[in-house]
Amino acid sequence: MAVGFFGLALFLFLSFDLDQGSPSSASASASASSPSQNVEVTYGTVLKLMHEKTKFRLHSHDVPYGSGSGQQSVTGFLILQHMRTRKWLHSHLHASPISGNLEVSCFGGESESDTGDYWREVKDLEARSKDSLQHVDTGGYLLSHDKKYSRIAGGQQEVCGVREKRADTVWLAAEGVYLPITEST
C-alpha cells in the first residue's frame, strides 16, 4: 500500500510570490486547520491533500512514467515532499500520459531540487477551504479527475497540471500531523 502523506516544506515556498523572484522571500508558515480545530500549518507538518471534487487523496508510488520524463509518477504542494521516497512534487512541460495536460511527477530528493519543484498556493490553505496549487514554472494548476491508469498504477487517478484555474483544481488540507508553533524568546 502506498503511503499517501506528503510533508510540506512550508518554510520556503508556501506563499511563494512570482513577483518577488526569490523563494527566500516566502513566508515561514501558512494558515491551515485540521478538521476539528484551527491550527497553523508549520514547517515539518505532514498532511494529506484531498481533491475536492473526487475526494481523492494526493499520493505517489515509486513507479516511473513509461513516457515523458520517466520520473516517479504522481496519482491523485510550495515544495512538497513524498514521505517514503523523499522526492519533491514536480511539474514541467512534458505531456501527462492520460489527458495530455502538464505531467506532474515526483523528482529529486534531499540534495536535488530545481524550480520545477516550486508551487504556490492561490488561497490560504485551510481545511475544508477551496484552495488551488499553481506550479511556478509552468503556471499550471494541480488537477485530478476520474480518468484512471490501466498500466502505470492500475486503477489510480491521474494527477496533472492544467493551464487555467477551474472548479476542479481545488484541494483541501485533510488528515495530518500538525506541529504546534513554538514562540522564540
PLY file of the C-alpha trace (Angstrom):
ply
format ascii 1.0
element vertex 185
property float x
property float y
property float z
element edge 182
property int vertex1
property int vertex2
end_header
0.00 0.00 0.00
1.42 3.38 -0.97
1.89 5.99 1.71
-0.39 8.91 0.93
1.33 11.58 3.01
3.39 14.43 1.65
5.46 16.53 4.05
5.29 20.24 3.47
8.46 22.29 3.35
6.33 25.32 4.12
9.12 27.48 5.44
10.33 28.19 1.91
7.62 28.04 -0.66
4.03 28.00 0.59
3.36 31.65 -0.17
5.89 31.96 -2.96
5.25 35.21 -4.79
6.07 35.15 -8.51
6.71 38.88 -8.50
9.36 38.72 -5.79
11.54 36.27 -7.69
13.20 34.56 -4.74
11.99 31.58 -2.73
13.72 33.02 0.34
11.16 35.84 0.41
8.29 33.45 1.05
6.55 33.31 4.40
7.57 30.97 7.18
4.20 29.37 7.74
0.68 29.34 6.39
-2.70 29.31 7.95
-4.37 25.93 7.96
-6.71 23.97 10.09
-7.35 20.40 10.91
-10.89 19.13 10.50
-11.51 19.58 14.25
-9.76 22.88 15.08
-7.91 25.85 13.62
-4.14 25.42 13.72
-1.20 26.86 11.84
0.50 24.62 9.29
4.19 24.89 10.14
7.47 23.51 8.80
7.53 19.75 9.30
3.76 19.35 9.19
2.72 16.15 7.46
-0.73 16.06 5.92
-2.80 14.70 3.08
-4.24 16.89 0.37
-7.72 15.89 -0.78
-9.09 16.82 -4.21
-12.44 18.49 -3.53
-14.42 17.11 -6.47
-13.28 13.46 -6.43
-12.40 13.21 -2.68
-9.14 11.61 -3.86
-6.03 11.98 -1.66
-2.82 13.08 -3.43
-0.27 10.26 -3.28
2.53 8.63 -5.23
4.05 5.24 -5.98
7.73 4.57 -6.67
6.78 3.76 -10.28
8.09 5.93 -13.14
6.05 7.09 -16.10
6.54 4.93 -19.19
6.75 8.06 -21.36
7.51 11.75 -20.94
10.11 12.47 -18.26
10.39 8.90 -16.91
10.23 10.37 -13.38
8.25 8.97 -10.44
4.55 9.16 -11.25
2.06 11.05 -9.09
-1.51 9.91 -8.88
-4.17 11.74 -7.08
2.17 21.31 -2.93
5.38 25.39 -2.03
7.56 22.47 -2.27
6.03 19.18 -1.23
7.95 16.05 -0.33
6.68 12.49 -0.60
7.41 10.98 2.81
8.51 7.50 1.72
10.61 8.27 -1.36
11.71 11.77 -0.18
11.16 13.14 -3.72
9.60 16.54 -4.42
6.25 17.18 -6.14
7.37 18.39 -9.57
5.97 19.50 -12.91
7.29 20.54 -16.32
6.13 20.79 -19.92
6.02 17.03 -20.64
2.53 15.81 -21.54
0.70 13.75 -18.92
0.06 10.15 -20.07
-3.76 10.06 -19.98
-5.06 13.57 -20.63
-2.08 15.15 -22.39
-2.06 18.03 -19.89
1.08 19.01 -17.93
2.77 15.98 -16.32
3.07 16.03 -12.51
5.74 13.74 -11.06
7.99 13.26 -8.04
11.64 14.16 -8.65
14.92 14.80 -6.87
15.36 14.45 -3.15
17.05 15.99 -0.12
20.09 17.17 -2.13
18.50 17.51 -5.57
15.86 20.07 -6.42
15.13 22.70 -9.05
12.47 25.29 -9.82
10.24 22.54 -11.23
9.52 21.69 -7.57
8.02 25.11 -6.75
4.27 25.51 -6.26
2.32 28.43 -4.93
-0.91 28.46 -3.04
-3.61 30.50 -4.72
-5.55 30.97 -1.45
-4.89 30.27 2.24
-4.54 26.53 2.82
-7.23 25.76 5.36
-9.04 22.52 5.97
-12.33 22.49 4.13
-11.48 25.71 2.25
-11.17 25.92 -1.51
-7.50 26.19 -2.48
-5.63 25.66 -5.71
-1.93 24.96 -6.14
-0.21 26.61 -9.09
3.13 25.43 -10.48
5.55 28.35 -10.59
7.46 27.44 -13.78
4.57 26.31 -15.99
1.68 28.26 -14.45
-0.33 25.01 -14.40
-2.87 24.29 -11.67
-2.77 20.92 -9.88
-5.75 18.84 -11.07
-7.16 15.39 -10.55
-10.00 13.83 -12.49
-11.75 10.47 -12.69
-9.64 9.12 -15.58
-7.63 6.15 -14.28
-4.41 4.44 -15.26
-4.61 0.93 -16.61
-0.87 0.13 -16.56
1.46 2.51 -14.65
-0.51 2.45 -11.40
-3.58 0.41 -12.30
-6.83 1.92 -11.06
-5.21 5.14 -9.78
-6.47 8.54 -10.93
-4.20 10.78 -12.98
-2.90 13.98 -11.39
-1.74 16.61 -13.87
-1.47 20.35 -14.38
-3.90 22.47 -16.40
-3.23 25.97 -17.66
-6.32 27.61 -16.17
-7.79 27.73 -12.66
-11.09 25.85 -12.67
-13.62 24.46 -10.21
-11.89 21.05 -10.34
-8.42 22.38 -9.37
-9.47 22.67 -5.72
-7.61 20.75 -2.98
-8.26 20.58 0.78
-5.85 20.11 3.69
-7.16 16.86 5.16
-5.77 14.40 7.72
-2.33 15.03 9.09
0.08 15.66 11.92
0.06 19.39 12.57
3.10 20.57 14.54
2.50 23.40 17.03
4.05 26.83 16.65
6.80 27.45 19.18
7.40 31.02 20.20
11.06 32.06 20.27
12.13 34.04 23.30
0 1
1 2
2 3
3 4
4 5
5 6
6 7
7 8
8 9
9 10
10 11
11 12
12 13
13 14
14 15
15 16
16 17
17 18
18 19
19 20
20 21
21 22
22 23
23 24
24 25
25 26
26 27
27 28
28 29
29 30
30 31
31 32
32 33
33 34
34 35
35 36
36 37
37 38
38 39
39 40
40 41
41 42
42 43
43 44
44 45
45 46
46 47
47 48
48 49
49 50
50 51
51 52
52 53
53 54
54 55
55 56
56 57
57 58
58 59
59 60
60 61
61 62
62 63
63 64
64 65
65 66
66 67
67 68
68 69
69 70
70 71
71 72
72 73
73 74
74 75
77 78
78 79
79 80
80 81
81 82
82 83
83 84
84 85
85 86
86 87
87 88
88 89
89 90
90 91
91 92
92 93
93 94
94 95
95 96
96 97
97 98
98 99
99 100
100 101
101 102
102 103
103 104
104 105
105 106
106 107
107 108
108 109
109 110
110 111
111 112
112 113
113 114
114 115
115 116
116 117
117 118
118 119
119 120
120 121
121 122
122 123
123 124
124 125
125 126
126 127
127 128
128 129
129 130
130 131
131 132
132 133
133 134
134 135
135 136
136 137
137 138
138 139
139 140
140 141
141 142
142 143
143 144
144 145
145 146
146 147
147 148
148 149
149 150
150 151
151 152
152 153
153 154
154 155
155 156
156 157
157 158
158 159
159 160
160 161
161 162
162 163
163 164
164 165
165 166
166 167
167 168
168 169
169 170
170 171
171 172
172 173
173 174
174 175
175 176
176 177
177 178
178 179
179 180
180 181
181 182
182 183
183 184
